[in-house]
Amino acid sequence: MAEKNHPWYMNAVFYEVHIRAFCDSDGDGKGDIQGLISKLDYIKDLGVDCIWILPIYPSPLRDDGYDIADYYGVHPDYGTVDDFKQLIEETHQRGLRIIADLVLNHTSDQHPWFQESRSNPESKYRDYYVWSETDQKYRDARIIFLDTEKSNWTYDEKAGMYFWHRFYSSQPDLNYDNPEVRREMRNVMDFWLEMGIDGFRADAVPYLIEREGTSCENLAETHAILKEYRQHLDINYEDKVLLAEANQWPLDVWHYFGNGEEFHMGFHFPVMPRIYMAIGKGDATPIHWIMSQTPEIPENTQWCIFLRNHDELTLEMVTEDERQWMWNKFAPDPRMRLNLGIRRRLTPLLDNDPRKILLANALLYSLPGAPIIYYGDEIGMGDNIWLFDRNGVRTPMQWDDSLNAGFSDADPEDLYAPVINSEEYSYKKVNVASQIQDPDSILNKMRHLIAVRKANPVFALGNYEFRSEEKTECLVILRHYKDVNVLCLMNLTDQKQTLNLDLSALINKRMVDLLKYETYGMVQTDPVKFEVDPFDFAWIRFD
Ligand code: NOJ
């Protein structure tokens, strides 16, 4: 059922790729753009619509590329700008789209703007960054990389002053009060959009502007700048998307949609840990609660929902008690914890239990929003908590059981990170080639889930209603769009559950199990009884 009259991103499924980790075409041990091109058919066959690639720009890689030293180039490890043009073309030829990171808030300290800024007080670049004689300003702003940074100010010997940074001290914040900076970033957007990219995932947008006496997050001045960028996009381009990375409460993220005049999409951060909580506790309450805190968003804007990404599983948007519970349950080893989060992948978090992995995905797809799948999670890849920072969830993609998991021809010693070779998650067992052959593999089940979700736009476009809220062992959601109703039944526990649902509003409709392609009876006035196996789920459409 194709759905017209809606922008493409409304009913899209996204796939997040780290090029370094995906496929190495030239045997240097690092993934590259040509490697990704060679795997586009795999991505297409997954059934997704749009690829989001992590930063590919020249960078000293102190924050894996989120520290940019040149906004107009491609890191030599990954290839060239021409390779990137080819990537866009080949992506489009397959009917896929591609978005990239737009890192607005900060640059690398190696960026020529910063080099000039710190060393030459007369240069126009001095005012490109946020300098201060003291480190006592903006004391109400929290520190984000808590495990490494003690302050948001770092003293620079060359400048003889402190510079402001919300992330690593190697990532000075740009000064968005300076119109020149705002113009520079507009030029950066134009460069990639004119090349044909379909939009941006805009990094760390809450922090553009600083004001004394505030948390320096979500300020009105920041929104005004973001609206300018959106206006620029609307005037000059068609069919592009801007996705906001704002790790905030839904009511705060709501402002980033700005009446449809700011971002087209925004990540829904707080629902994510609550999906783990719900499955971990066998209790739907956390999902009911966070959705009750989630406002309606303007027409043609969309939430982006996800289970994992390239960062730690952030626990910023939970209470102190909930965080402790999550840490105890999902990160018992202190090494699994990082900042306010957990540096583990989806599959180990869910005990490598295919039932829970598929349930978590089905739960995600049952919620309003456009889902993002993190590369490797579709085959149940493991992690390596012993690697530095968040690198343990960025290990090489496991294509087959050959040397280096089919990721690279390099000497294993030369890989940018070791492939996962633990007993439970070894690439010899967990890989694309073997899962493609197996109809019951996670990969094939994920493909099926994605296909069914996409064929039923009610999931992306419809409203939702929780049912049977008192029976918290199950999450029951009725999705509704035009004349289509789909009931999503999820058993969050390890016990069989029985549900008796009053569906009298749907009387005389035939019940069709979308995932099993089975037809049940008609809805009558009496409550309809459903039995759901442990950690199982069903999507029932009423025809
Ligand atoms: C959010 C990105 O997802 C993360 O990887 C990065 O470290 C920070 N923003 C800083 O750019």
Boltz pocket constraint, residues with backbone or C-beta under 6 A from the ligand:
constraints:
  - pocket:
      binder: B
      contacts: [[A, 63], [A, 66], [A, 103], [A, 167], [A, 203], [A, 204], [A, 245], [A, 310], [A, 311]]
      max_distance: 6.0
